[in-house]
């Protein structure tokens, strides 16, 4: 018997946010604290700001709004902070909030996914809230990866399995 569609969606979303958290952890581990808080200008965000922002977003949208915890987010501080937490501290705080969010997401029922909630003045379904958080997380993870590549000159190798002979074999077998 096939798994219910909502379960497939929720399992994918939890795996994806955990995978992206691991990539952010890897990037932070490659950067010095100076690089984590480096900005090219006042209108740019440092990697550290993006991590603070993701932590705040996940906590507000999932832990508080869907999980029933208090909303303590001060969004403007996520962007105005200039320096502060070290790489290991940022990793720990991001992993902590994601570990709080994952069981909340995983426990959602099909009925709950259809419910409406208001978060940051947006009226969305619970399904939309989950999808938004993971999409938002992915967008900023891409920025963090790009910034890490620029600052280190290294390719983190997240897609190394797709290059060379393995990728060519997949193409000849008709795989994307």
C-alpha positions as CSV (number, residue, x, y, z in Angstrom):
1,X,0.0,0.0,0.0
2,X,1.3,3.4,-1.0
3,X,2.3,5.9,1.8
4,X,-0.2,8.8,2.1
5,X,0.8,11.8,0.1
6,X,1.1,14.1,3.1
7,X,3.6,11.7,4.7
8,X,5.8,11.7,1.6
9,X,5.7,15.5,1.5
10,X,6.5,15.9,5.2
11,X,9.3,13.3,5.1
12,X,10.9,15.0,2.1
13,X,10.7,18.4,3.8
14,X,12.3,17.2,7.0
15,X,15.0,15.4,5.1
16,X,15.7,18.5,3.0
17,X,15.9,20.9,6.0
18,X,18.3,18.5,7.7
19,X,20.4,18.1,4.6
20,X,20.6,21.9,4.2
21,X,21.5,22.4,7.8
22,X,24.4,20.0,7.3
23,X,25.6,22.0,4.3
24,X,25.4,25.2,6.4
25,X,27.4,23.5,9.2
26,X,30.0,22.4,6.6
27,X,30.3,25.9,5.2
28,X,30.6,27.5,8.6
29,X,33.3,25.0,9.4
30,X,35.3,26.1,6.4
31,X,35.1,29.8,7.3
32,X,36.9,31.9,10.0
33,X,34.8,34.0,12.3
34,X,36.0,37.0,10.4
35,X,34.8,35.6,7.1
36,X,31.4,34.6,8.7
37,X,30.8,38.2,9.6
38,X,32.4,39.8,6.5
39,X,30.2,42.2,4.5
40,X,31.0,43.8,1.2
41,X,28.8,46.8,2.0
42,X,26.0,48.0,4.2
43,X,23.4,46.5,1.9
44,X,24.9,43.0,2.0
45,X,24.3,40.3,4.6
46,X,27.2,38.4,6.2
47,X,26.9,34.6,6.3
48,X,26.4,35.0,10.1
49,X,23.3,37.3,9.4
50,X,21.9,34.7,7.1
51,X,22.2,32.0,9.8
52,X,20.6,34.2,12.4
53,X,17.8,34.9,9.9
54,X,17.2,31.2,9.1
55,X,17.2,30.4,12.8
56,X,14.6,33.2,13.5
57,X,12.5,32.2,10.5
58,X,12.3,28.5,11.4
59,X,11.6,29.3,15.0
60,X,8.8,31.8,14.2
61,X,7.1,29.9,11.4
62,X,7.4,26.3,12.7
63,X,8.3,26.2,16.4
64,X,6.1,29.1,17.5
65,X,3.3,29.3,14.9
66,X,2.8,25.6,14.3
67,X,4.3,24.2,17.5
68,X,2.6,26.6,19.9
69,X,5.8,28.0,21.5
70,X,6.0,31.8,22.2
71,X,7.2,34.0,19.3
72,X,10.3,35.7,20.5
73,X,11.7,36.7,17.1
74,X,13.3,40.1,16.6
75,X,13.7,40.0,12.9
76,X,15.6,43.3,12.5
77,X,18.4,42.1,14.8
78,X,19.0,39.2,12.4
79,X,20.2,41.7,9.8
80,X,21.6,44.5,11.9
81,X,24.0,42.3,13.9
82,X,27.6,43.0,13.1
83,X,29.7,40.2,14.5
84,X,28.8,38.1,17.5
85,X,28.4,34.4,17.7
86,X,31.3,32.3,16.5
87,X,30.9,29.6,13.8
88,X,30.4,26.8,16.4
89,X,27.8,28.9,18.3
90,X,25.9,29.6,15.1
91,X,25.9,25.9,14.1
92,X,24.7,24.9,17.6
93,X,21.9,27.4,17.6
94,X,20.7,26.5,14.1
95,X,20.9,22.8,14.7
96,X,18.9,23.3,18.0
97,X,16.0,25.1,16.3
98,X,15.9,22.7,13.4
99,X,15.9,19.8,15.8
100,X,12.9,21.5,17.5
101,X,11.1,22.0,14.1
102,X,11.6,18.6,12.6
103,X,9.3,16.7,15.0
104,X,6.7,19.4,14.7
105,X,6.7,19.1,10.9
106,X,6.8,15.3,11.0
107,X,3.8,15.1,13.3
108,X,1.5,17.1,11.1
109,X,-1.7,15.3,9.9
110,X,-3.3,15.7,6.5
111,X,-6.1,17.6,8.2
112,X,-3.7,20.0,10.0
113,X,-1.9,20.7,6.7
114,X,-5.1,22.2,5.4
115,X,-5.7,24.5,8.4
116,X,-5.1,28.2,7.9
117,X,-2.6,30.2,10.1
118,X,-1.5,33.8,10.2
119,X,2.3,34.2,10.4
120,X,4.0,37.6,9.9
121,X,0.6,38.9,8.7
122,X,0.5,36.2,6.0
123,X,-2.6,34.1,5.9
124,X,-1.3,30.6,4.7
125,X,-2.2,27.0,5.1
126,X,0.0,24.9,7.3
127,X,1.2,23.1,4.2
128,X,2.2,26.5,2.7
129,X,4.0,27.4,5.9
130,X,6.1,24.3,5.8
131,X,6.9,24.6,2.1
132,X,7.8,28.3,2.5
133,X,10.2,27.6,5.4
134,X,12.1,24.9,3.5
135,X,12.1,26.9,0.3
136,X,13.4,30.0,2.2
137,X,16.0,27.8,4.0
138,X,17.2,26.5,0.6
139,X,17.5,29.9,-0.9
140,X,19.7,31.2,1.9
141,X,21.7,28.0,2.0
142,X,22.5,28.6,-1.6
143,X,23.7,32.1,-0.7
144,X,25.9,30.7,2.1
145,X,27.4,28.1,-0.2
146,X,28.1,30.7,-2.8
147,X,29.7,33.1,-0.3
148,X,31.8,30.2,1.1
149,X,33.0,29.3,-2.4
150,X,34.0,33.0,-3.0
151,X,35.8,33.3,0.3
152,X,37.6,30.0,0.3
153,X,38.1,29.3,-3.4
154,X,37.0,25.7,-2.7
155,X,34.2,23.6,-4.1
156,X,32.5,21.8,-1.2
157,X,31.8,18.8,-3.4
158,X,28.1,18.4,-2.7
159,X,27.5,17.2,-6.2
160,X,30.8,15.4,-6.9
161,X,28.9,12.1,-7.3
162,X,27.4,13.6,-10.5
163,X,30.7,14.3,-12.2
164,X,33.0,12.1,-14.3
165,X,32.3,8.5,-15.2
166,X,29.3,8.2,-12.8
167,X,27.5,11.1,-14.4
168,X,28.2,9.9,-17.9
169,X,26.9,6.4,-17.0
170,X,23.7,7.9,-15.8
171,X,23.2,9.8,-19.0
172,X,23.6,6.8,-21.1
173,X,21.1,4.9,-19.0
174,X,18.6,7.6,-19.6
175,X,18.7,9.0,-16.1
176,X,18.5,12.8,-15.6
